[in-house]
Each structure stands twice: as structure tokens, then as C-alpha cells.
Amino acid sequence: MNRIYIYVMLFSGILFLNSMTCFAANEKLSASSRQTLDQLIRSDNRLEKLSRQDKDLRLLVQCDEHTTENDLLECGVLSYVSLGNGFYTICISPSELSRFLDSDFVKRAELPRKASLS
């Protein structure tokens, strides 16, 4: 199970790196992540329900090279794993997401996608 998770995260990371050049410089969330959040908000305010239920979001993020553990924790990150070169997988509550994305050290963020064989 752990191997599958690692492969999915690595695949997501590769997709994340490839898609970074396609988006405006001032947008930190990718287009697909913005679309996912928009759909959650539109469909019965599920993001609010997630906030009330304290369901945590998992994100793949790129931060600048000077980001420290304290920077992440001060912005509401509950847990994180460093992938190296400024990339992290983080766990954060939906209510803290906008504050985290407004941080100067955050460059890009991506919600996970379901993987399937085609």
C-alpha cells in the first residue's frame, strides 16, 4: 500500500512540475485544483461541511528554498513530509488553506487526483 501511495505521489509530482509553466505566475493553485475547490463550493457548500467536520486536505506544494518547519506550522499546516528541493506533501484544514496560500514562501499547490489505469 505504501508503494502505491509513493508512486501516486511521484506521478502527481511529475504532473505538477509539467503543468507549472501553463498557469499565470500569480496563481498558486493549479487550474485543476481551483476547479475541484470551485465544484466543492458550488455543490451544496461541501467545503464548508468539510470545514465543520474538520476533514483535512492533503496537498503537494512547492515552497521557496528558505522555508522552515516553523513557517509551515505557523500557517496552519498540521503535518508535512519534505520531498526535497522545496517540495512538500502537507495536511491542512480547509479553514487554514487560504491563509497558507497567501504566505510569501508558497509558490505552487496541487490537490491530489485520483489515478486510474487507461
VOGU-3710 file (C-alpha; in Angstrom, 3 decimals, decimal comma):
1> mnriyiyvml> 0,000/0,000/0,000  2,834/2,378/0,838  4,455/1,718/-2,529  1,250/2,616/-4,343  0,998/5,847/-2,342  4,614/6,738/-3,154  4,100/6,015/-6,861  0,924/8,094/-6,958  2,671/10,979/-5,194  5,666/10,788/-7,547
11> fsgilflnsm> 3,382/10,684/-10,578  1,433/13,649/-9,194  4,695/15,480/-8,633  5,762/14,931/-12,234  2,393/16,160/-13,477  2,683/19,110/-11,115  6,102/20,081/-12,456  4,972/19,744/-16,067  1,849/21,833/-15,504  3,592/24,663/-13,641
21> tcfaanekls> 4,524/26,520/-16,823  0,910/26,563/-18,032  -0,503/28,826/-15,330  -0,251/32,511/-14,507  2,603/33,408/-12,165  0,299/34,890/-9,523  -1,865/31,755/-9,207  -0,654/29,348/-6,568  -3,309/26,668/-7,034  -3,290/24,844/-10,331
31> assrqtldql> -6,290/25,104/-12,636  -7,471/21,592/-11,794  -7,187/22,277/-8,063  -9,101/25,556/-8,410  -11,765/23,699/-10,392  -12,046/20,986/-7,741  -12,413/23,533/-4,944  -14,918/25,502/-7,029  -17,007/22,364/-7,584  -16,926/21,626/-3,849
41> irsdnrlekl> -18,119/25,141/-3,058  -20,873/25,069/-5,691  -22,253/21,666/-4,782  -24,103/22,218/-1,524  -21,222/24,100/0,111  -19,324/20,870/0,721  -16,160/22,811/1,539  -17,996/24,400/4,469  -19,155/20,954/5,519  -15,571/19,741/5,296
51> srqdkdlrll> -14,502/22,643/7,491  -17,159/21,834/10,068  -16,218/18,172/10,066  -12,528/19,048/10,356  -11,630/16,895/7,351  -8,071/17,668/6,385  -6,892/18,452/2,878  -3,739/16,905/1,503  -1,691/18,990/-0,913  1,518/18,791/-2,858
61> vqcdehtten> 3,213/22,188/-2,522  6,311/23,900/-3,801  7,906/26,410/-1,438  10,971/28,575/-1,757  14,296/27,125/-0,629  14,354/29,126/2,624  11,127/27,641/4,013  11,467/26,269/7,535  9,398/23,929/9,666  8,183/26,925/11,693
71> dllecgvlsy> 6,963/28,672/8,526  4,781/25,692/7,673  3,440/25,192/11,181  2,675/28,905/11,686  0,459/28,840/8,584  -1,741/26,062/9,906  -0,038/23,001/8,431  -0,917/20,026/10,629  1,723/17,672/9,242  4,143/17,591/6,340
81> vslgngfyti> 6,702/15,441/4,564  9,636/17,032/2,798  10,232/15,614/-0,679  13,348/17,715/-1,218  14,109/20,792/-3,325  11,305/22,796/-1,685  8,528/20,265/-2,371  6,308/19,045/0,454  3,200/16,982/0,934  1,143/18,690/3,611
91> cispselsrf> -2,002/18,064/5,598  -4,034/21,203/6,375  -7,586/22,009/7,446  -9,799/23,673/4,805  -10,244/26,712/7,041  -6,471/27,352/7,016  -5,975/26,841/3,258  -6,374/30,475/2,168  -4,009/31,715/4,888  -1,438/29,129/3,804
101> ldsdfvkrae> -1,746/30,048/0,109  -1,343/33,748/0,958  2,062/33,044/2,517  5,019/34,506/0,652  7,038/31,285/0,710  4,362/29,200/-1,098  4,970/29,064/-4,843  2,503/26,390/-6,057  -0,051/23,982/-4,597  -1,853/20,985/-6,033
111> lprkasls> -4,692/18,863/-4,681  -4,306/15,112/-5,223  -6,065/13,498/-8,155  -7,446/10,031/-8,412  -5,238/7,802/-10,517  -6,654/5,160/-12,808  -5,347/2,815/-15,449  -6,291/3,628/-19,002
//
